């Protein structure tokens, strides 16, 4: 079979190396974990008999060599986006290559098709951001009026992020300026509608919370890539700081004009929260570019996770315990679905855990700090960090147990 020679000549080895590097780059720049990039590249190299293949992947680069280092390549991956559909396509491609059902020519053609899977149309992304912000504002206890303001903010924020991506603006600037835009729109909109802005801001900020980074950092650490995991954790912290800075700047500008009004938190029936979570998670599924039946199953994971969280609250568990158990449920669901459908676990894990992301904690920490309540702000900040730690610990625990069980079955 062409491209499957036991001892490929030099020209063919270089062609195989180029293909493997392109596949790894496609995974890395579209949101795959570092360990997944390395594993996929190693599987492809073994399948095409590229001997003595070694690869080292960072969050922004790939280093690989084959043979006695007579073939080596470096790929810089300076820009990354989120397109889990492309990740899934390359993952499926690697499975077929490993099964021996594909020539190099066919694999190269399939990779080109995977790299060309389009992003959703701009209008679809705008509606997704709008619906996600609207539903999360309700889930976090806002009124219908505050949810409408959040929908407007989500719509404008999604459009602004699309513009920033086209002009290749720096990521830190995007986060700060978009958080400021969201806060300004929510404050102005809620003032016109006669309702406090807190829940509208929190619901809209969920668009910016780095859920994929949190998930990938934990999974990289589990698989022994501590450097990449810590690197991603630092990115998460910087993203949270950027969101807080943008929100604080807009809040400071408008506080002298509109003041700061305390908002009461409403509680909605379980069934209504389930519908809202399903719609919100569907918006994120579209934004993260999940395709096929995976969209419905990912959104269902978000509903299951949130119902587990609410049930823990009804049983009297505190925020740390409730978030830990709900995150564990999300991780079990993600691992099960990934194996049942032979699909990357990242898609299910990220979307299922979206309802638990501590966007409200970031907002309230910033709000207390601006009000001069430094001690309360520190307490809220530590509590938010504790919740994030509980979620991370649950993901680590479940993924580690699954990995151990899988390793035992292979023996």
Beta strands, then each sheet from edge to edge (+ up, - down):
strand 1: 54-58
strand 2: 61-66
strand 3: 71-76
sheet 1: 1+ 2- 3+
end
